[in-house]
Amino acid sequence: MSLSGLQSYRNVTAYGNLADANPHQVVQLMLDAVLSRVAEASGHLERGETAAKGEKIGKALGIIEALLLALDKERGGELAQNLERLYDYASRTLLKANLENRLDLLKEVSSLLREIKLGWDGIAAQPAR
């Protein structure tokens, strides 16, 4: 994870002190945060709370941007490229969901990001080599 990505995340999240978190844990926290924001946006959309929905989607987009900035494209190779495409797709889909008030698109992004989160969690569960 790049230093600029970590700093960007510090700017868009309310999580406490990240100084003790390793880069892998920071990404896990970022994914948790973006999933929470999308879930909150879904609830606001269902209740017709347009302004709050837009605010939560905006926060989710900020976190995804930080995830994009955190990608190490030199060392990450194909995996980083795939994540970049997935994050870009998630961003575009969130924007469309916001503009069109589409709950199905919020659910699609949530499902996609949950899959990415499961992958990160699986990496953390593996013993160090």
N, C-alpha and C positions, 0 to 999 in steps of 0.2 A: 504494500500500500504506500502510495506516495504521501509525502508530508502535506502537500496541498490538499489532498483528498481528506486527510484526517482533520486539517484545519477547517475545511468546508463543512465537514460533519459537525464539528464543534459549533459552527455558526448556525446550524439548522435544527439542532436537537436540544431537548431540555434534560437529557441524561446528565448525571452528575460528572464527577471528575473522571475523565477518560485517560488520564496520565498513566494509570496502572494497567490499562487494557492493552493487550497485544493487537496487532493489525487484524488478525483473524476475529478476535472478539469484537473489535470495532465494527467490522462488516456485519457480524451477527446482530449487534445492537442496531445498526442502520436498517437492516432488513426487518427486524422487529418493529422499529419505528415506522417505516413506510407501510407495513401491513396494518398497523394500528390506525394510521391516518386514512388509509383507503377504507377500512371498516367504519371509521367514524364518518367519512364522507358518504358511505352507503346509507348509514342511518339517517343522516341529515337529508339525503335525497328522498328517502322513503317518507320522511315527515314533511317534505316540501320546504325545507329550510335552505333555500338557494344560496344565500350569502355564506352560511356556515359550511355548506358543501364545497363551495368554491375555495374557501379558506383552507380546508383540510386537503383538498386536491392540490392546492398550491404548495402546501407543506410537503406533501408526498413527492411532488415534482422536484422540490429543492433537495430532498434526501436522495432521490434517484440521480440527480445531477452530481451530488457529492460522490455517490457510488461510481458514476462514470469517471469522475476526476481521479478517483482512487485506483482505477485499473492500471496495472503495470503492463503496458502493451509490449514492452521489450522482453520482459521475462515471462509474461503470461501466455505468449504465443496464441495458438488457436482458441484456447479457453477464454482468454481476455477478449478476443475478437467476438466470440459467441456471446459473452456477457454484454459487451458493448451493444451488439445488435438487439439483445433481449431488453436491455435497459432503455434503448432508444424506442423500441416498439412499445414498451410499457408507458413511456412518457407520452408518445403520440396517442396512445389509446386513452390515457387519462385525460388528455386535452379534449379528445372527442367526447368522452363520457361527460365531461363538464359542460361542454357546449350544447350537447344534445340531451342532457339529463338522462343518461342511459345506465341503469343499474346493472344490466347484463355486462357492459364493458368494465365496470368497476369489479364485478365478480371475476371476469376473465383475467384482469391484471392481478387481482388478489391470488388467484389460483397459480398463475405463472410465478409470482414472487414467492409463494409458499414452496413451490418446487425448488427454486433456487435456494431458499432458506434451508430446506431439508438437505440439500447437497452440502451446504456450509456446515450444518450441524453434524452431518456424517463425517466430514473431514475432521472435525474437532473430536469426535468419538474414537478416531483411529489412534492407536498407540504411536508415539514418536519413534522415528527410525534413526 
